[in-house]
């Protein structure tokens, strides 16, 4: 009986083992209930395409048109103001004078606009790169009427100075015919250390028609003590003039913003003292008023007392060559 009971127990265990997957088999993992995903949101509609841009005009053409308008408006305003301020120019003639100083010529805003334009013209200037040590921290650039696209206000000022100053300076010169041509000009920049030695602009070359100089300063934020003054000179002795050592300085004129100075280009010896402000460069536009082409005898039209003085070593050698050929 005991043996029969053992066999029955063994059979029961085997049946249970078959049902449960065998001895030692791991329990079946509980199935995780799948979470029902929320239905996906409908995708956002794509943004509307940007409005179709109009074909852009060529940059050069746009700039040229805007610059031409600036040139026309500024020239009209400049010329009217200059003519009014310089209607009667008090220039002392000859070797002991020939200088007038006119402040507040165009107004603060016009001066600031001209300054910004001048800074763009000389944006790539690197001081100390010229060969001549005496002008190594300065640079000058000729302004041509066709440059109006990049410097319309400066071109407008050059044209206005030549046109507005012609009549009053003709009266001063005793009727010698002058031209309103502004082709003789320069836009100059002085960095710290820049200076210019004593000289006379027109030193007597056979083709030098410059009778007057007009310098407009574009330095509205000039600080006192920055230097860079225009320094007129006169002879120590009336009959002695061989070099700059024979001259003595007169009262210097500061290059402050919106100031115009006018002088006889063939009569006033002058220089520029050293400029000292490294953070704020000195800008000026010089326009020379010329004898007209129909003035054949330049020697009769020009003053001749100052011809030995030339600006730099290079200018001096050019002057010597000019005098030798005349």
C-alpha positions in Angstrom: 0.0 0.0 0.0 2.8 2.3 0.9 4.5 1.6 -2.5 1.2 2.4 -4.3 0.8 5.7 -2.5 4.4 6.7 -3.4 3.7 6.0 -7.1 0.5 8.0 -7.0 2.3 11.0 -5.4 5.1 10.8 -8.0 2.5 10.9 -10.8 0.8 13.9 -9.3 4.1 15.8 -9.0 5.0 15.0 -12.6 1.6 16.3 -13.8 2.0 19.5 -11.8 5.6 19.9 -13.2 4.4 19.6 -16.8 1.7 22.2 -16.2 4.0 24.7 -14.5 6.9 24.4 -17.0 9.3 22.1 -15.1 11.3 22.2 -11.9 13.2 25.3 -11.3 11.6 27.2 -14.2 11.2 30.9 -13.5 7.8 32.2 -13.0 6.3 33.8 -16.0 6.7 37.6 -16.1 3.6 39.5 -15.6 2.6 41.3 -18.8 2.6 45.0 -18.4 -0.5 46.6 -19.6 0.1 48.8 -22.5 -0.7 52.4 -21.8 -3.0 53.9 -24.3 -1.2 56.7 -26.1 -3.1 59.9 -26.5 -3.8 60.6 -30.1 -1.0 62.6 -31.7 -1.7 66.3 -32.1 -2.2 67.4 -35.6 1.0 69.0 -37.0 1.1 72.8 -37.0 0.5 74.3 -40.4 3.8 75.6 -42.0 4.4 79.3 -41.8 3.3 81.3 -44.7 6.1 82.1 -47.2 7.7 85.5 -46.8 6.5 88.2 -49.1 8.4 88.2 -52.3 11.1 90.8 -52.1 11.2 93.4 -54.8 14.3 93.1 -56.9 16.9 95.3 -55.2 18.4 98.1 -57.1 22.1 98.1 -57.5 23.8 99.5 -54.4 25.9 101.8 -56.4 23.0 103.4 -58.1 21.1 103.9 -54.8 24.1 105.4 -53.1 24.8 107.6 -56.1 21.2 109.0 -56.2 21.1 109.6 -52.4 24.6 111.2 -52.6 23.6 113.4 -55.5 20.6 114.7 -53.5 22.9 115.3 -50.5 25.4 117.1 -52.7 22.7 119.4 -54.2 21.1 120.2 -50.9 24.3 120.7 -49.0 25.9 122.8 -51.7 23.0 125.2 -51.9 23.0 125.6 -48.1 26.7 125.9 -47.8 27.2 128.4 -50.6 24.4 130.7 -49.3 25.8 130.6 -45.8 29.5 131.1 -46.9 28.5 134.0 -49.2 26.6 135.7 -46.3 29.4 135.2 -43.8 32.2 136.2 -46.1 30.6 139.0 -48.0 33.2 141.4 -46.7 36.5 139.6 -46.0 39.1 141.6 -44.0 42.4 140.4 -45.3 45.5 142.4 -44.6 47.4 142.4 -47.8 51.1 141.6 -48.3 53.7 139.9 -46.2 52.6 141.0 -42.7 49.0 139.7 -42.9 46.8 138.2 -45.4 44.7 136.2 -42.9 41.0 136.2 -41.9 39.3 133.9 -39.4 35.6 133.2 -39.5 33.9 131.1 -36.9 30.5 129.3 -36.9 30.6 129.1 -40.7 28.1 126.3 -41.4 26.6 125.4 -38.0 27.3 122.5 -35.6 25.3 119.8 -37.4 26.8 120.5 -40.8 30.3 120.4 -39.2 29.5 117.0 -37.5 28.3 115.6 -40.8 31.4 116.7 -42.7 33.6 115.2 -39.9 31.9 111.8 -40.2 32.3 111.8 -44.0 36.0 112.8 -43.6 36.6 109.9 -41.2 35.3 107.5 -43.8 37.5 108.9 -46.5 40.6 108.4 -44.3 39.4 105.2 -42.6 42.5 103.2 -43.7 45.0 105.9 -42.7 48.0 104.4 -40.7 50.2 107.1 -39.1 53.9 106.9 -39.7 53.8 105.3 -43.1 55.0 108.1 -45.3 58.6 108.5 -46.4 59.1 112.0 -45.3 59.7 112.3 -41.5 58.3 115.8 -41.3 54.9 114.8 -42.5 54.8 111.2 -41.5 51.7 111.5 -39.3 49.6 113.3 -41.8 47.8 112.4 -45.0 46.1 114.5 -47.7 43.7 113.4 -50.4 42.5 115.3 -53.5 38.8 115.5 -53.6 37.3 115.4 -57.1 33.8 116.4 -58.1 33.1 112.9 -59.4 33.8 111.6 -55.9 30.4 112.9 -54.7 29.0 109.3 -54.4 31.2 108.6 -51.4 31.7 112.2 -50.0 28.9 114.4 -51.2 29.0 117.0 -48.4 32.8 117.4 -48.7 32.5 117.8 -52.5 29.6 120.3 -51.9 31.8 122.3 -49.5 34.7 122.4 -51.9 32.4 123.7 -54.7 30.7 126.2 -52.4 33.9 127.7 -51.1 35.4 128.3 -54.5 32.1 129.8 -55.8 31.2 131.9 -52.8 34.7 133.3 -52.2 35.5 134.3 -55.8 33.8 137.7 -55.9 35.0 139.1 -52.6 38.5 137.9 -53.1 38.7 139.4 -56.6 37.9 142.8 -55.0 40.7 142.2 -52.5 43.2 141.3 -55.3 42.5 144.5 -57.2 40.3 142.9 -59.9 42.6 140.0 -60.9 40.3 137.4 -62.4 39.7 134.4 -60.2 38.0 131.1 -61.0 35.3 129.2 -59.1 37.1 126.0 -60.0 37.7 123.9 -56.9 40.1 121.4 -58.5 43.0 122.5 -56.3 42.1 121.1 -52.9 43.0 118.6 -50.2 41.3 116.8 -47.4 43.9 116.3 -44.7 44.1 114.3 -41.5 46.7 114.7 -38.7 47.4 112.0 -36.1 49.3 112.7 -32.9 52.7 114.0 -33.9 51.6 115.3 -37.2 52.9 118.8 -38.1 53.9 120.8 -41.2 56.9 123.1 -41.5 56.8 126.8 -42.3 56.1 127.4 -46.0 54.3 129.5 -48.6 51.8 127.5 -50.7 52.5 129.2 -54.0 56.2 129.4 -54.2 56.4 130.8 -57.7 56.2 127.8 -60.1 55.4 128.7 -63.7 51.9 127.0 -63.5 50.9 127.6 -59.9 47.7 129.6 -60.1 46.9 129.5 -56.4 46.3 133.0 -55.0 44.2 132.3 -51.9 43.8 129.4 -49.5 40.6 128.6 -47.6 40.8 126.0 -44.8 37.7 124.6 -43.1 38.3 122.7 -39.8 36.1 119.6 -39.1 36.9 119.1 -35.4 33.8 119.8 -33.4 35.1 117.9 -30.3 38.5 119.3 -30.3 39.9 119.6 -26.8 41.9 122.6 -25.7 45.6 121.8 -25.7 45.5 119.4 -28.6 47.7 121.5 -30.7 47.7 121.4 -34.5 47.4 125.2 -34.7 47.8 127.1 -37.9 50.7 129.5 -37.3 51.3 132.5 -39.5 54.8 134.0 -39.7 56.4 137.3 -40.7 60.0 138.3 -41.4 62.2 139.3 -38.6 63.9 141.8 -40.9 62.1 143.2 -43.9 64.8 142.6 -46.5 66.1 139.2 -45.3 64.4 136.0 -46.4 66.5 133.0 -47.2 65.1 130.2 -44.9 62.4 129.7 -42.3 64.9 130.9 -39.7 64.5 134.4 -41.0 60.8 134.3 -39.8 59.1 134.7 -36.5 55.7 133.3 -35.6 52.5 135.3 -35.0 49.5 134.4 -32.9 48.5 130.8 -33.7 44.9 129.8 -34.8 43.4 126.7 -33.3 41.8 124.2 -35.7 38.4 124.2 -33.9 35.3 122.8 -35.5 33.3 125.0 -38.0 36.1 127.5 -38.3 37.3 128.9 -41.7 40.5 130.7 -42.3 41.3 132.5 -45.5 44.8 133.7 -46.5 46.9 134.8 -49.4 48.5 131.6 -50.7 51.3 133.5 -52.3 51.9 135.9 -49.5 51.4 134.4 -46.1 54.1 132.1 -44.6 52.6 129.6 -42.3 53.0 126.2 -40.7 51.1 123.7 -38.6 52.4 123.0 -35.1 52.5 119.5 -33.8 49.2 117.9 -33.1 49.0 116.0 -29.7 45.7 114.1 -29.4 46.1 110.4 -30.2 42.4 109.7 -29.6 40.9 112.4 -31.8 42.5 113.1 -35.2 42.5 116.6 -36.8 40.6 117.0 -40.1 40.6 119.9 -42.4 39.6 120.7 -46.0 41.8 123.2 -47.9 40.5 124.7 -51.1 42.7 127.1 -53.1 41.2 129.9 -55.1 42.9 130.1 -58.5 43.8 132.8 -61.0 41.6 132.3 -64.0 43.0 130.8 -67.2 42.9 134.1 -69.0 45.4 135.6 -66.5 48.4 135.0 -68.7 51.0 136.9 -66.6 51.0 134.9 -63.3 54.1 136.8 -62.1 52.2 140.0 -62.3 49.2 138.5 -60.5 51.2 136.9 -57.7 53.2 138.4 -54.8 56.8 137.4 -55.1 58.3 138.1 -51.7 58.1 134.5 -50.4 59.2 132.2 -53.2 62.3 130.8 -51.4 60.0 129.0 -48.9 58.7 125.6 -49.8 56.8 123.1 -47.6 59.1 120.0 -47.4 62.3 118.7 -48.9 60.3 117.2 -51.7 58.4 120.4 -52.4 61.6 122.4 -52.1 63.3 120.3 -54.9 60.2 120.7 -57.0 60.3 124.5 -56.4 63.9 124.7 -57.3 63.2 122.9 -60.6 60.2 125.2 -61.3 62.3 128.3 -60.7 65.2 127.0 -62.8 62.8 126.4 -65.8 61.0 129.8 -65.5 
